[in-house]
Amino acid sequence: MNLSTAPRELYDTIGRGYGRSRATDPRIEAVLHRALGGAGTVANVGAGTGSYEPTDRAVIAIEPSSVMLAQRPPGSAPAIRARAEALPLADRSVDAVLAVLTLHHWSDREAGLRECARVARQRVVILTWDPATDGFWLVRDYLPAFLAMDRVQFPELGSIRAALGADVAMEVMPLAIPQDCTAGFLGAFWRRPAAYLDAGVRAGISSFARQEGSDAAETAAGLARLGADLASGAWIARYGAMASSETLDVGYRVVVARLPQGMPPR
């Protein structure tokens, strides 16, 4: 699809304050950079404002939203406005591809993953959410429509493997989210429930931005129940044991797909 005629990107709408609300969390950054292994050149696909791009390697950023590209800070890696489904890179042109919480926004995930495998020489590293998990208290007890939506939007891990190729060695690692996570995605505030009542926080989370009509009314009702439970003490009575944890597995996964040497382009 030609970008000049493409529908307006979701992040052209919700991404205007993204650089403020979605800070890089150094603990998640460390996990992702370890997952890149010895890759000296990296394509960051769905790069957004540049979170989690390593500064000690040669990086090329791929991002379809002009709004997101405009928020990349000075000194960021060079960026190309393009889509995952048609990467403007030659076969085997980078050591690794990095894709951070972006697969669920691709119009054709299978095509995008094939492109990632085509341009990478060594590995593809993906941060995603596993739809086989139950999420966490917010989507289970207050916003179940979010859980249902994410189970449709996020690809199953088996479909990721199938798209990358049966000859790819794929490792899946749970990513425990710190209680004071600075990343700003949906599960980042699992131990800070009042954050979900903040419109500024919600503005940087695509799950909230997608709500319209009856969905918006359902979301407002769920948030009202959360606010009431926080005020009455019902939330802490229900989740007090969890609230003392330093980290929590809410379903995020780091996928490391190692490509066979000499593997032909897909």
C-alpha positions as a LaTeX table, in Angstrom:
\begin{tabular}{lrrr}
\hline
Residue & $x$ (\AA) & $y$ (\AA) & $z$ (\AA) \\
\hline
Met1 & 0.00 & 0.00 & 0.00 \\
Asn2 & 1.34 & 3.41 & $-0.94$ \\
Leu3 & 1.79 & 5.57 & 2.14 \\
Ser4 & 0.49 & 8.64 & 0.38 \\
Thr5 & $-2.92$ & 6.98 & $-0.05$ \\
Ala6 & $-2.98$ & 4.89 & 3.11 \\
Pro7 & $-5.63$ & 5.50 & 5.79 \\
Arg8 & $-4.51$ & 7.74 & 8.62 \\
Glu9 & $-2.36$ & 5.76 & 11.04 \\
Leu10 & $-3.77$ & 5.10 & 14.50 \\
Tyr11 & $-0.68$ & 6.71 & 15.97 \\
Asp12 & $-1.16$ & 9.84 & 13.88 \\
Thr13 & $-4.13$ & 10.36 & 16.22 \\
Ile14 & $-3.05$ & 8.96 & 19.59 \\
Gly15 & 0.69 & 9.42 & 19.26 \\
Arg16 & 0.97 & 13.17 & 19.69 \\
Gly17 & 2.08 & 12.95 & 23.32 \\
Tyr18 & 3.65 & 9.54 & 23.02 \\
Gly19 & 7.18 & 10.72 & 23.70 \\
Arg20 & 6.03 & 11.97 & 27.11 \\
Ser21 & 3.82 & 9.07 & 28.19 \\
Arg22 & 5.89 & 6.11 & 26.94 \\
Ala23 & 9.35 & 6.46 & 28.46 \\
Thr24 & 11.93 & 3.71 & 28.03 \\
Asp25 & 12.07 & 1.41 & 31.04 \\
Pro26 & 15.75 & 0.53 & 31.62 \\
Arg27 & 14.97 & $-2.98$ & 32.90 \\
Ile28 & 12.94 & $-3.88$ & 29.84 \\
Glu29 & 15.60 & $-2.23$ & 27.70 \\
Ala30 & 18.28 & $-4.46$ & 29.22 \\
Val31 & 16.26 & $-7.60$ & 28.47 \\
Leu32 & 15.72 & $-6.59$ & 24.84 \\
His33 & 19.34 & $-5.62$ & 24.28 \\
Arg34 & 20.52 & $-8.96$ & 25.68 \\
Ala35 & 18.08 & $-10.69$ & 23.36 \\
Leu36 & 19.75 & $-8.95$ & 20.38 \\
Gly37 & 22.93 & $-10.87$ & 21.20 \\
Gly38 & 25.95 & $-9.85$ & 19.18 \\
Ala39 & 23.98 & $-8.14$ & 16.42 \\
Gly40 & 25.91 & $-5.10$ & 15.22 \\
Thr41 & 23.21 & $-3.81$ & 12.86 \\
Val42 & 19.54 & $-3.63$ & 13.84 \\
Ala43 & 16.33 & $-2.66$ & 12.05 \\
Asn44 & 13.74 & $-1.40$ & 14.55 \\
Val45 & 10.40 & $-2.13$ & 12.88 \\
Gly46 & 7.44 & $-0.14$ & 14.16 \\
Ala47 & 10.02 & 2.07 & 15.82 \\
Gly48 & 7.76 & 4.85 & 17.05 \\
Thr49 & 9.67 & 7.53 & 18.95 \\
Gly50 & 12.74 & 5.32 & 19.32 \\
Ser51 & 12.26 & 3.62 & 22.67 \\
Tyr52 & 14.55 & 0.63 & 23.21 \\
Glu53 & 16.80 & 1.34 & 20.24 \\
Pro54 & 20.38 & 0.45 & 21.22 \\
Thr55 & 22.86 & 3.30 & 20.98 \\
Asp56 & 25.92 & 1.07 & 20.74 \\
Arg57 & 24.91 & $-0.54$ & 17.43 \\
Ala58 & 24.02 & 0.69 & 13.97 \\
Val59 & 20.22 & 1.07 & 13.86 \\
Ile60 & 17.78 & 1.90 & 11.09 \\
Ala61 & 14.24 & 2.74 & 12.23 \\
Ile62 & 11.13 & 1.82 & 10.25 \\
Glu63 & 7.89 & 3.62 & 11.21 \\
Pro64 & 4.73 & 4.42 & 9.19 \\
Ser65 & 3.41 & 7.32 & 11.30 \\
Ser66 & 4.72 & 10.80 & 10.53 \\
Val67 & 3.51 & 11.98 & 13.95 \\
Met68 & 5.66 & 9.38 & 15.69 \\
Leu69 & 8.66 & 10.09 & 13.48 \\
Ala70 & 8.44 & 13.79 & 14.31 \\
Gln71 & 8.85 & 12.99 & 18.03 \\
Arg72 & 12.10 & 11.09 & 17.65 \\
Pro73 & 14.67 & 12.99 & 19.72 \\
Pro74 & 17.74 & 14.66 & 18.19 \\
Gly75 & 20.52 & 12.17 & 17.63 \\
Ser76 & 18.14 & 9.24 & 17.09 \\
Ala77 & 18.95 & 6.58 & 14.54 \\
Pro78 & 18.03 & 7.40 & 10.93 \\
Ala79 & 14.41 & 6.57 & 10.16 \\
Ile80 & 12.42 & 5.60 & 7.10 \\
Arg81 & 8.65 & 6.06 & 6.82 \\
Ala82 & 7.49 & 2.61 & 5.77 \\
Arg83 & 5.46 & $-0.40$ & 6.86 \\
Ala84 & 6.52 & $-3.76$ & 8.24 \\
Glu85 & 4.70 & $-5.48$ & 5.40 \\
Ala86 & 7.04 & $-3.90$ & 2.82 \\
Leu87 & 10.40 & $-3.20$ & 4.43 \\
Pro88 & 12.59 & $-0.99$ & 2.20 \\
Leu89 & 15.67 & $-3.08$ & 3.02 \\
Ala90 & 17.65 & $-5.63$ & 1.02 \\
Asp91 & 17.67 & $-9.33$ & 1.82 \\
Arg92 & 19.93 & $-10.15$ & 4.81 \\
Ser93 & 20.91 & $-6.49$ & 5.14 \\
Val94 & 20.88 & $-6.31$ & 8.99 \\
Asp95 & 22.02 & $-8.68$ & 11.70 \\
Ala96 & 18.77 & $-8.42$ & 13.66 \\
Val97 & 15.26 & $-7.05$ & 13.53 \\
Leu98 & 13.66 & $-5.59$ & 16.67 \\
Ala99 & 9.88 & $-5.21$ & 16.96 \\
Val100 & 8.55 & $-3.82$ & 20.25 \\
Leu101 & 4.80 & $-4.02$ & 20.95 \\
Thr102 & 3.97 & $-3.38$ & 17.32 \\
Leu103 & 2.78 & $-6.66$ & 15.73 \\
His104 & $-0.85$ & $-6.09$ & 16.78 \\
His105 & $-0.94$ & $-2.88$ & 14.75 \\
Trp106 & 0.24 & $-4.42$ & 11.48 \\
Ser107 & $-2.41$ & $-4.82$ & 8.80 \\
Asp108 & $-0.88$ & $-8.15$ & 7.68 \\
Arg109 & 1.13 & $-9.73$ & 10.50 \\
Glu110 & 2.18 & $-12.77$ & 8.49 \\
Ala111 & 3.57 & $-10.62$ & 5.67 \\
Gly112 & 5.34 & $-8.36$ & 8.16 \\
Leu113 & 6.97 & $-11.27$ & 9.94 \\
Arg114 & 8.10 & $-12.76$ & 6.64 \\
Glu115 & 9.67 & $-9.42$ & 5.83 \\
Cys116 & 11.48 & $-9.39$ & 9.17 \\
Ala117 & 12.90 & $-12.85$ & 8.46 \\
Arg118 & 13.87 & $-11.75$ & 4.95 \\
Val119 & 16.00 & $-8.77$ & 5.97 \\
Ala120 & 17.63 & $-10.30$ & 9.09 \\
Arg121 & 20.81 & $-12.38$ & 8.97 \\
Gln122 & 20.89 & $-13.66$ & 12.54 \\
Arg123 & 17.72 & $-13.13$ & 14.55 \\
Val124 & 14.35 & $-11.45$ & 15.01 \\
Val125 & 13.53 & $-10.13$ & 18.49 \\
Ile126 & 9.89 & $-9.37$ & 19.28 \\
Leu127 & 8.18 & $-7.99$ & 22.36 \\
Thr128 & 4.52 & $-8.96$ & 22.26 \\
Trp129 & 1.62 & $-10.11$ & 24.44 \\
Asp130 & 0.53 & $-13.74$ & 24.54 \\
Pro131 & $-3.23$ & $-14.08$ & 23.89 \\
Ala132 & $-3.19$ & $-17.49$ & 25.60 \\
Thr133 & $-2.67$ & $-15.73$ & 28.96 \\
Asp134 & $-5.33$ & $-14.18$ & 31.19 \\
Gly135 & $-3.84$ & $-10.70$ & 31.30 \\
Phe136 & $-4.23$ & $-9.04$ & 34.69 \\
Trp137 & $-6.85$ & $-7.66$ & 37.04 \\
Leu138 & $-7.75$ & $-4.56$ & 34.97 \\
Val139 & $-8.82$ & $-6.45$ & 31.86 \\
Arg140 & $-10.23$ & $-9.45$ & 33.73 \\
Asp141 & $-12.39$ & $-7.61$ & 36.27 \\
Tyr142 & $-12.99$ & $-4.09$ & 34.96 \\
Leu143 & $-12.41$ & $-3.96$ & 31.20 \\
Pro144 & $-13.07$ & $-7.47$ & 29.81 \\
Ala145 & $-13.67$ & $-6.03$ & 26.34 \\
Phe146 & $-9.97$ & $-5.10$ & 26.27 \\
Leu147 & $-9.00$ & $-8.69$ & 26.96 \\
Ala148 & $-11.31$ & $-9.95$ & 24.23 \\
Met149 & $-9.94$ & $-7.36$ & 21.79 \\
Asp150 & $-6.30$ & $-8.17$ & 22.60 \\
Arg151 & $-6.92$ & $-11.88$ & 22.09 \\
Val152 & $-7.96$ & $-11.04$ & 18.54 \\
Gln153 & $-5.34$ & $-8.40$ & 17.78 \\
Phe154 & $-2.23$ & $-10.03$ & 19.21 \\
Pro155 & $-0.91$ & $-13.00$ & 17.21 \\
Glu156 & $-0.66$ & $-16.41$ & 18.83 \\
Leu157 & 2.92 & $-17.48$ & 19.44 \\
Gly158 & 2.46 & $-20.45$ & 17.14 \\
Ser159 & 1.45 & $-18.16$ & 14.28 \\
Ile160 & 4.62 & $-16.12$ & 14.82 \\
Arg161 & 6.71 & $-19.27$ & 14.51 \\
Ala162 & 4.81 & $-20.36$ & 11.39 \\
Ala163 & 5.30 & $-16.98$ & 9.69 \\
Leu164 & 9.02 & $-16.83$ & 10.47 \\
Gly165 & 9.56 & $-20.39$ & 9.25 \\
Ala166 & 9.72 & $-23.92$ & 10.66 \\
Asp167 & 13.52 & $-23.91$ & 10.44 \\
Val168 & 13.80 & $-20.96$ & 12.81 \\
Ala169 & 14.80 & $-21.75$ & 16.42 \\
Met170 & 12.35 & $-19.75$ & 18.55 \\
Glu171 & 12.73 & $-19.04$ & 22.26 \\
Val172 & 9.93 & $-17.41$ & 24.26 \\
Met173 & 10.75 & $-15.67$ & 27.54 \\
Pro174 & 8.18 & $-14.24$ & 29.98 \\
Leu175 & 8.77 & $-10.55$ & 30.69 \\
Ala176 & 7.93 & $-9.70$ & 34.29 \\
Ile177 & 6.78 & $-6.08$ & 34.56 \\
Pro178 & 8.30 & $-4.02$ & 37.41 \\
Gln179 & 5.87 & $-2.39$ & 39.83 \\
Asp180 & 7.22 & 1.06 & 38.91 \\
Cys181 & 7.52 & 0.41 & 35.17 \\
Thr182 & 8.01 & 3.64 & 33.21 \\
Ala183 & 7.03 & 2.26 & 29.80 \\
Gly184 & 3.40 & 3.43 & 29.89 \\
Phe185 & 1.78 & 0.51 & 28.03 \\
Leu186 & $-1.45$ & $-1.10$ & 29.27 \\
Gly187 & 0.10 & $-3.48$ & 31.80 \\
Ala188 & 2.73 & $-1.04$ & 33.10 \\
Phe189 & 0.52 & 0.29 & 35.92 \\
Trp190 & $-0.60$ & $-3.04$ & 37.37 \\
Arg191 & 0.41 & $-1.96$ & 40.92 \\
Arg192 & $-0.64$ & 1.68 & 40.47 \\
Pro193 & $-4.37$ & 1.34 & 39.75 \\
Ala194 & $-5.17$ & 5.04 & 40.11 \\
Ala195 & $-3.04$ & 5.69 & 37.02 \\
Tyr196 & $-5.79$ & 4.18 & 34.84 \\
Leu197 & $-8.13$ & 6.94 & 36.02 \\
Asp198 & $-5.75$ & 9.57 & 34.61 \\
Ala199 & $-6.81$ & 10.70 & 31.13 \\
Gly200 & $-3.21$ & 11.62 & 30.31 \\
Val201 & $-2.06$ & 8.07 & 31.02 \\
Arg202 & $-4.92$ & 6.58 & 29.01 \\
Ala203 & $-4.17$ & 8.85 & 26.05 \\
Gly204 & $-0.90$ & 7.01 & 25.45 \\
Ile205 & $-2.45$ & 3.52 & 25.50 \\
Ser206 & $-3.91$ & 2.34 & 22.22 \\
Ser207 & $-6.51$ & 0.08 & 23.89 \\
Phe208 & $-8.22$ & 3.15 & 25.33 \\
Ala209 & $-7.79$ & 5.22 & 22.19 \\
Arg210 & $-9.66$ & 2.63 & 20.11 \\
Gln211 & $-12.84$ & 2.83 & 22.20 \\
Glu212 & $-15.83$ & 4.42 & 20.48 \\
Gly213 & $-19.62$ & 4.46 & 20.96 \\
Ser214 & $-20.90$ & 1.65 & 23.17 \\
Asp215 & $-17.31$ & 0.48 & 23.75 \\
Ala216 & $-16.47$ & 3.89 & 25.20 \\
Ala217 & $-19.49$ & 3.72 & 27.50 \\
Glu218 & $-18.45$ & 0.26 & 28.68 \\
Thr219 & $-14.92$ & 1.50 & 29.33 \\
Ala220 & $-16.22$ & 4.50 & 31.28 \\
Ala221 & $-18.38$ & 2.21 & 33.41 \\
Gly222 & $-15.43$ & $-0.08$ & 34.13 \\
Leu223 & $-13.24$ & 2.84 & 35.13 \\
Ala224 & $-16.02$ & 4.18 & 37.36 \\
Arg225 & $-16.17$ & 0.82 & 39.15 \\
Leu226 & $-12.39$ & 0.90 & 39.56 \\
Gly227 & $-12.57$ & 4.40 & 41.04 \\
Ala228 & $-15.29$ & 3.32 & 43.46 \\
Asp229 & $-13.33$ & 0.23 & 44.51 \\
Leu230 & $-10.23$ & 2.33 & 45.15 \\
Ala231 & $-12.21$ & 4.80 & 47.25 \\
Ser232 & $-13.95$ & 2.09 & 49.29 \\
Gly233 & $-10.85$ & $-0.06$ & 49.82 \\
Ala234 & $-12.36$ & $-2.96$ & 47.87 \\
Trp235 & $-9.49$ & $-2.98$ & 45.39 \\
Ile236 & $-6.78$ & $-3.33$ & 48.01 \\
Ala237 & $-8.85$ & $-5.95$ & 49.86 \\
Arg238 & $-9.06$ & $-8.00$ & 46.66 \\
Tyr239 & $-5.53$ & $-7.48$ & 45.35 \\
Gly240 & $-3.54$ & $-6.72$ & 48.49 \\
Ala241 & $-1.29$ & $-9.79$ & 48.19 \\
Met242 & $-0.40$ & $-8.93$ & 44.59 \\
Ala243 & 0.16 & $-5.28$ & 45.49 \\
Ser244 & 3.18 & $-6.27$ & 47.61 \\
Ser245 & 4.94 & $-7.90$ & 44.62 \\
Glu246 & 7.86 & $-6.18$ & 42.92 \\
Thr247 & 7.14 & $-7.68$ & 39.49 \\
Leu248 & 4.22 & $-9.41$ & 37.81 \\
Asp249 & 3.78 & $-11.57$ & 34.74 \\
Val250 & 0.82 & $-10.00$ & 32.92 \\
Gly251 & 1.38 & $-11.87$ & 29.65 \\
Tyr252 & 4.13 & $-9.97$ & 27.87 \\
Arg253 & 6.66 & $-12.16$ & 26.10 \\
Val254 & 10.07 & $-11.64$ & 24.47 \\
Val255 & 10.39 & $-13.83$ & 21.39 \\
Val256 & 13.88 & $-14.53$ & 20.07 \\
Ala257 & 13.90 & $-16.24$ & 16.67 \\
Arg258 & 17.34 & $-17.38$ & 15.56 \\
Leu259 & 17.73 & $-17.78$ & 11.82 \\
Pro260 & 19.80 & $-20.63$ & 10.36 \\
Gln261 & 23.05 & $-19.53$ & 8.77 \\
Gly262 & 22.77 & $-19.45$ & 5.02 \\
Met263 & 18.98 & $-19.43$ & 5.18 \\
Pro264 & 17.54 & $-18.27$ & 1.83 \\
Pro265 & 15.40 & $-15.11$ & 1.79 \\
Arg266 & 11.65 & $-15.65$ & 2.31 \\
\hline
\end{tabular}
